[in-house]
Amino acid sequence: MAEKVLLVDDDELMLRSYHRTLHRKFKLEVAMGGVQALQALERHGPFAVIVADMRMPGLSGLDVLQEAVRLAPETTRIMLTGDLDLHTAMDAVNQGRVFRFLTKPCRPEDLEAAIQAGIRQHQLMIAEQELLQQTLMGSLQMLTDLLSPLDPEALGQGRMLRDRAVLLARALRFEPEWDLETAALLLPIGRIALPPELLAKLKAGAPLDPRERTLLDQVPETGAQLLDNIPRLHEVARIVRYHAKGYDGSGHPADGVAAEALPMGARILKALNDFTHLERARRSRKVALEELALHCGQYDPRVLEALYAQFGTPAAAAVERACPVAELREGMILARDVHTLNGRPVLVAGLKLGPAHLVLLRDVVEILDLQEPVYVSHD
């Protein structure tokens, strides 16, 4: 089996016996005592199952399983004990969230069966989490696709920003990828509260008066407040709230949060969002990176270094082709902006087409006059 199992006991002979009996059936790691167990969880995880002896000097099995809840919540926890009283059982269930108890001495076949059940429980938990994440991500993607025609310049860039954010996060070994992906998709969600005339001025690059500038500065906070109302999106809301704030504390919100106190996801999206806008405005990746360097204090140095490494080479020229709307397919990338014949923007270049975009374009063709053909490239 690919899933790893951690066995914890302070009795070396017992650990050797477990290993000798079970190592052909599971990918086993053993730890002598609680300290080694916590080190293994941090350095060698993830584990599908952890089996810990209750009575150990120093850190008890309950201490280890309680810490495992924090370090590895998806790991199934099994406790070995020689004297299971009611108080111990209650603590183990309430604090250690124990899946199963085994009494010592434990027969090898009973231990094997418990570990098998623990692995199945772990697989079920992971599958449920993935399903929930995929369902929520799909719903959020559809939301941004449907909203993108209202502000195509901003909301239409969500997929490209998300894809770039994933690349940068992996280069930085930043693990909460799901929060970052979701925040990238929903980054400009607060702009739906902006007046249409202000959006038109932003599109045209017209100067803003002080009141309009204040409204624009409030966009991250507005977006964060909208997302705070959705279960499981609290960290996503924090990233959105701080994505426009500089590493040096400049920008909004003006609450004194700066440097390492900023969410890592916000630091990544601050650099990426600025870079993406500059690249589009200057039509040059090289010039965009040079402009970022002029304001380097606004960016986490590690993020900026990773961004240079990832995007420092010239982008390969995309091979574009003309395509009628009827032949557009999901996954194609718009090589040029899409407009109606009277110049109204519909979708923005760089957008990866999803199902909602295809429906929108076909409806626009039916109702309005769309400039055809549409110029696309493949992903």
N, C-alpha and C positions, 0 to 999 in steps of 0.2 A: 504494500500500500504506500502511496505517496505521502499520506498524512503522517506527521511526526507525533510521537508520544513521549512525554516526560515522566519518569518515575523518580519519586523523591522519598528518601528514607535515610536515617542516620546509621543504619545497620549495613555495613559493607557486604557481609555475607548474604544478607537478604537481597540486596541489589544485584549481586552476582547471580543469585539463583533466579531472580526475575528475568534478568538479561539472557541467561543461558536458556531458559524455557521459551521466551517470547521473541527473541531477536530475529528469528526466521519468519515471523508472521507480521511484525510491525517494524517501522523505522523508529528504533528506540534511542533515547538518550537518558542517562541516569544522573542524579545529583545527590551528593552526600550532604544532606541537611538543607535548611531553609535558605541560607545565604547563597549557596551554589545554585539552588533552584531559581531564585530571583535573577541571578546573573544569566542563567540559561534562558529564561523568559525574555530578557532584554536583548541578549546578544544572538541567540540561536533560533528564535521563534520565526514564524508562528507555529504553535503546537495545536494539534486537534484536540488532544486530551492531556491532562495532567493528573497523575495519581500521587497523592501525598499521604504519608503516615501522620496520624494525629499527634502522637507523643514523640516530640523531638526536642532536644535541648536548644536553648536560644529561641529561634523562631519556630513556633509550633506549626503543625500542618494547617491549622485554621488561619494562622498569620499568613502563611504562603498563599492559601487559596483566596483570602481577602485581597491580597496584593495582586493576585492574578486577575481578579475582577477588574482592577484598574488598568493593569498592563496589557491584558489580553482577554477582553470581555467575550470574544467568540470561542475561547477555549473551554471545552467541557471539563468540569472539575469533579474528581472522584476522591473520596476520603477512605483511607484504611485506618481502622481503629480496633483496639482490643477491648475497650470498655466504653461502649456507647450509651451514655446516660441521656436523659431527656434534655437537660440543659445544653449539653454538648451538641446534640442533634439540632436543637433550635438555633444555636449560634451558627452552626455550619450552614443551615438552610438560609437563615436570614442575612448573615454577613458574608459567608463564603459562597453562597448560591450553589450548593453542592448538588450534583446530578444524581449521584448514587453513593451509598455507603457499602463498604466491605469489611467484614470482621476478620481479625487476625487470630490464628494463622489462616491464610487465604489459599484455597486450592488453585493451582495454575489454570485449570479450566474455567473456574469462576472469574478469575482476574481477566482472562482472555475474553470471556463473554461480556464482561463489564466494559472493557476497552472497546470492543466491537460496537456495543451499544452507544458508547460515548462518541465514537467516530461518526456513527450515523446521525446522532444528535447534532454534532458539529456541522456535518454536511447539510443537514436540514436548515440550520440557522443561517449558514452562508447563503444557501439557495434562496431563502426567504428575504434576506437582506438585499441580494442582487435583484430579485424580482421587484422589491419595493423601490430600490434606487432606479431601476430601468423604467418602472411605471411613472415615477415622479419626474425623472429626467425627460421622458417622452411627453408628458403633459406640459412641462415647462417649455420644451422645444416647440410644441404646437402653439403655446401661448405667444412666444416670441415671434413665431412665423406669422401668426394672425395679426399681431400688433405692428409688424415691421412696415406695412404700407403706410401707417400713420406717421412714421418718422423713419423712412428707409435709410437715411444717412447714418443714423445711430444704431437702431435695432437690427438693421440688415447685416451688420458686421459681427453679430454674436457668434456665429459658428466659426468664422475665421479666427476670432480672438480666442475662442475656446480651444481650438486645435493648437494654436501657438502657445497658449498657457500650459497645456499638457506637456508639450515638448520642453518648455522651460522648467516646469515643476520636476520633471524626471531628471533633467540635468542637475537640478539643485537637490535632488533626493528629498523632495517635499512630498509627504505621503498623503495628506488629505485631498487627493485629487478630485474627488467628487464634489466637495464644497467649492473648490476652485473652478471646476468646469461649470457648475451651476451659476456661480457668481459672474463668470465671464458672459454667459448667455443673457443674464438679467441685469448686467451692469447699467444700462441706460434706462431701466424701467421707470425711473422717476420722471423721465422726460415726458411721459404721457400727461402729466399735470401742467405742462407748459402751454401757454396760449399759442394758437396756430400762427399768429403774426410773429411771435418770437422765434418759432421754429423756422419760419420763412426767412427771417433775418439771419439766422444761423446758417441756413443753407446758402444764402447769397453772400455770406461773409461781411454783412453790413455791421457797422459799429453799434454797440449796445449802450443804452443809457443806464444810469446807476440802478434804477429799479429793476431793469431787465437783467443786469449783471447779478443782482442779489438773487433773483429767481433762479438763474442758472447755477449759482453756487449752492443752492438748496437742493439740487437734483439728487445728489448721493443720499442725503438724509431722508428725502421723500421716498426714494426707492427702498432704503433700509426699513422705514416704518411700514411700508406695504408688505415687505417680506417677513417682518417680525410676526405678522399675523398668521403665517403658514407654519404648521408643525414641522419640526426637523430642519428649519431653515434659519435658525438663530445665528449660526456661524457664517452662513452665506450673507445674512443681513449685515454682520460686522464687516465682512470684506467689502461689500458694496458701500457701506457708510464711509470707509476710510480709503477707498481706492483712488481718490483724487488728492489725497494728502501726501505731502512730501516727507521723505525720510528725515529731513531737517526740521520738521514741524510746520512748514509752510502750508498754506491752503486750508481747506475746510474739512471737518468741523474744527473751529478754533478752541479746542479743549485741552491743549497741552500734551496730547498723546503724540509721540514721535519715536523714531529709530526702532529699537527692538520691541517696543511696546505696541507697535502697529502689527496687525495680523500679517503673517507672511504672505497669505494669498493677496492681500491688498497691496503689498509691496511689489509683488509680481505683476499685478494688473496695472498698477500705476505706471511702471516702466513700459509694459507692453502696449497699453492703451495710448500713451503719448507717442511711442514709436510708430504705431500703426497709423495714427492720424498724421504724423509728420511725413511718413512714407507716402501716404496718399496725396497730401498737399504738395509736397516737393517733387513727387514722381521720381524719387531716388532713394534707395535704401541707404546708400553711402552718406548722402546729405542728412538724412534723418538721424543716423547714428552720430554724426558730427554735432548736430544740434543738441542731442541728449547729453553729449559730453560737456557742452557749454554750461549745462545746468546740473552737473553730476551730483551736487549736494542734495538734490531732491530724490535721489534714488539710492536704495540699498546697494552698497558696492558689490556684494556678491551677486545680486540679481543683475546688475548692469554688466558685470563680467560674463555671466552666463548668457545674457542677451547678445553681447558682442560675439561670443563664441558661436552661438547658434545662427545669428543672422548677419555676421560680419562679411560673409562672402556675397558677391552679387547674385541676385535672384536670377534663376534661369528664365529666359523669355518664354512665356506661355504660348503654346501653339493654339491659336483661336480659330474658330470656324463659325460661319453664319448658319443659323438654325431656325427654321420656322417654329412658332410656339407649339404647334401640334406635335413636333418631334422632340421637344424637350423632355429630359428624363431626370429622375431623382439622382443626385450626386454630381451633376454637371455644375461647373462653376462659372458664374457670369464674368466674362472678360471685359465687358463695358456696361455702363449704367443703362438701365431700361427706362424709357420715357414714353408718354403718350405723344401723339403728333403735335399737341399744343405745348409740349415741353414739360409737362408735369412729371416729376420723378415717380417711378413705380418701385423699382428695386435697384440696389446699388452694386457696382462691380466688386468682385471678390466674394460674393455671397454664394455659398453652396446650396443648390436648390433642394428643398424638401417638399413633401406632399402638399403642404399648405401654399407654398409659393407657386407650384404648378396649377393648383386650382385658381389662385388669384390671377395669374397671367391669362389663363383661358377665359376667365370671366371678364377681364379687361378687354380682351379681343372681342368678346360678344357685345359688350356694352359701350366701350369707347374705341377710339382709333389708336392702336398701339403701333409704335415704330417697329416694323419688322424688316429684316430678320433680327433675331437676338444673337449676340455674339457670345459664345461659350468656349470653355476649355474643359477637359475631363480632369477629375480628381487624381 
